[in-house]
């Protein structure tokens, strides 16, 4: 999205002399508004504040469009890397169908975006690791072998204590294993951590 530069020319708004307004209203005379004398410093400060406020409004108005564009880029990268089909999406989230009993979820949050892979079952198939690594690499840029090893460690930890995390290259891989009524669920996610 290209935003054209905005030329913010000073606006000459004169403050109203409230003493004249009150006196005219009390005497029943016609209201006559007289501007207060302005100093160049006060006018300059006022104009600077107005330009700053307008610039902030323009940035805030553009933010949702930029966020949606950024999320669309991430969705496309995950789709291209994994071959998974987008099943659901909105401005900052997408869910992908990625094969039998397998799905991906993407949460777009700038430098704190995350992607996860869910498998409905206790023992994940070999394709699960490849899918998770491709999606994680597409979102974080972390080397696939580093992601694969972190996911293996986190999944082994989750088998023993239901939930486990492993830090890798400025991100966190977290895996969880749950037994639910319809069956077991294994899920792993890689979450980017903000740079400090």
C-alpha positions in Angstrom: 0.0 0.0 0.0 1.5 3.3 -1.0 0.7 6.4 1.0 1.1 9.7 -0.7 2.9 12.4 1.4 0.6 14.9 2.9 1.4 18.6 2.9 0.3 20.1 6.1 0.0 23.8 5.6 -0.5 25.9 8.8 -4.1 26.7 9.6 -4.8 30.2 11.1 -7.4 29.5 13.9 -7.7 32.3 16.3 -8.8 31.6 19.9 -12.0 33.4 21.0 -12.0 36.1 23.7 -14.5 34.6 26.2 -14.7 37.9 28.2 -16.1 39.7 25.2 -18.5 36.8 24.6 -19.8 36.8 28.2 -20.2 40.6 28.3 -22.1 40.6 25.0 -24.4 37.8 26.1 -25.2 39.4 29.5 -26.0 42.8 27.9 -28.2 41.3 25.2 -26.0 43.0 22.5 -25.2 41.1 19.4 -22.4 38.6 19.9 -19.1 39.8 18.4 -16.2 37.4 18.6 -12.8 39.0 18.7 -9.6 37.1 18.4 -7.1 37.2 21.1 -3.7 38.5 20.0 -1.4 35.6 19.1 2.3 35.4 19.6 4.3 33.7 16.9 5.5 31.2 19.6 2.0 30.2 20.6 0.9 29.9 17.0 3.9 27.9 16.1 3.4 25.5 19.0 -0.3 25.1 18.1 0.5 24.3 14.5 3.2 21.8 15.5 0.8 20.0 17.8 -1.9 19.9 15.1 0.5 18.5 12.6 1.7 15.9 15.1 -1.9 14.9 15.9 -2.8 14.6 12.2 0.3 12.5 11.5 -0.5 10.2 14.3 -4.1 9.8 13.0 -2.8 8.9 9.6 -0.4 6.3 11.0 -3.2 4.7 13.1 -5.5 4.7 10.2 -2.9 2.9 8.0 -1.9 0.3 10.7 -4.7 -2.2 10.1 -4.1 -2.2 6.4 -0.4 -2.7 6.9 -1.0 -5.4 9.5 -3.3 -7.2 7.1 -0.8 -6.9 4.3 1.9 -8.3 6.6 -0.3 -11.2 7.6 -1.3 -11.9 4.0 2.4 -12.2 3.2 3.0 -14.6 6.1 -0.1 -16.7 5.1 1.3 -16.9 1.6 4.8 -17.9 2.8 3.4 -20.7 5.0 1.1 -21.9 2.2 3.9 -22.0 -0.3 6.3 -23.7 2.1 3.9 -26.4 3.3 1.4 -26.9 0.5 -1.3 -26.6 3.1 -4.6 -25.0 2.1 -6.1 -22.0 3.9 -9.3 -23.1 5.6 -10.0 -20.0 7.7 -8.5 -16.5 7.9 -9.0 -13.0 9.2 -6.8 -9.9 9.6 -4.3 -11.5 12.0 -5.0 -15.3 12.0 -5.1 -18.2 9.6 -5.9 -21.9 9.9 -4.7 -24.4 7.3 -5.8 -27.9 6.5 -2.5 -29.8 6.2 -3.5 -33.5 5.7 -5.3 -36.2 7.6 -5.9 -35.2 11.2 -3.4 -32.4 10.8 -3.8 -28.6 10.8 -1.6 -25.5 11.1 -2.5 -22.2 12.8 -0.8 -18.9 12.2 -1.0 -15.9 14.5 0.3 -12.7 13.0 1.8 -10.2 15.4 4.7 -8.6 13.7 7.9 -9.7 15.3 6.0 -11.9 17.7 4.2 -14.0 15.1 3.7 -17.7 15.7 2.8 -20.8 13.8 1.7 -24.1 15.3 1.0 -27.6 14.0 -1.7 -29.8 15.6 -2.2 -33.6 15.1 -5.2 -35.5 16.4 -3.4 -38.5 17.7 -0.8 -39.7 20.1 2.0 -40.7 17.8 2.7 -38.1 15.2 3.5 -39.3 11.7 6.9 -38.6 10.1 5.3 -35.9 7.9 4.4 -33.9 11.0 8.0 -32.9 11.7 8.6 -31.8 8.1 5.4 -29.8 8.1 6.1 -28.1 11.4 9.7 -27.3 10.3 8.7 -25.8 6.9 6.0 -23.6 8.5 8.3 -22.5 11.3 11.1 -21.7 8.9 8.6 -19.7 6.7 7.6 -17.6 9.7 10.8 -17.2 11.7 13.6 -17.8 9.2 15.3 -20.2 11.7 17.3 -23.0 10.1 15.2 -26.1 9.6 17.7 -28.4 11.3 17.6 -26.2 14.4 13.8 -26.1 14.4 13.6 -29.9 13.9 15.9 -30.6 16.9 14.1 -28.1 19.2 10.7 -29.6 18.2 12.0 -33.1 18.9 13.2 -32.1 22.4 10.0 -30.2 23.2 7.8 -33.1 22.0 9.8 -35.6 24.1 9.4 -33.3 27.1 5.7 -33.0 26.5 5.2 -36.8 26.4 6.7 -37.0 29.9 5.1 -33.9 31.5 2.4 -32.8 29.0 4.0 -29.5 28.2 7.6 -28.5 27.3 9.4 -25.5 25.8 12.8 -25.2 24.2 14.5 -21.9 23.2 16.1 -21.7 19.8 17.7 -18.8 18.0 15.5 -16.0 19.5 12.3 -18.0 19.4 10.6 -20.6 21.6 9.3 -23.9 20.5 6.6 -25.2 22.8 4.8 -28.6 22.5 1.9 -30.0 24.5 0.3 -33.4 24.6 -3.3 -33.7 25.7 -5.7 -36.6 26.1 -9.2 -35.5 25.4 -12.6 -37.2 25.1 -12.5 -37.7 21.4 -8.8 -38.7 21.5 -5.2 -37.5 22.0 -4.0 -34.2 20.6 -0.4 -33.3 20.0 0.5 -29.7 19.2 3.8 -27.8 18.7 4.3 -24.1 18.0 7.2 -21.8 17.4 6.8 -18.3 18.8 9.0 -15.5 17.8 10.3 -13.4 20.8 10.7 -9.7 20.4 14.2 -8.5 20.1 15.3 -6.4 23.0 
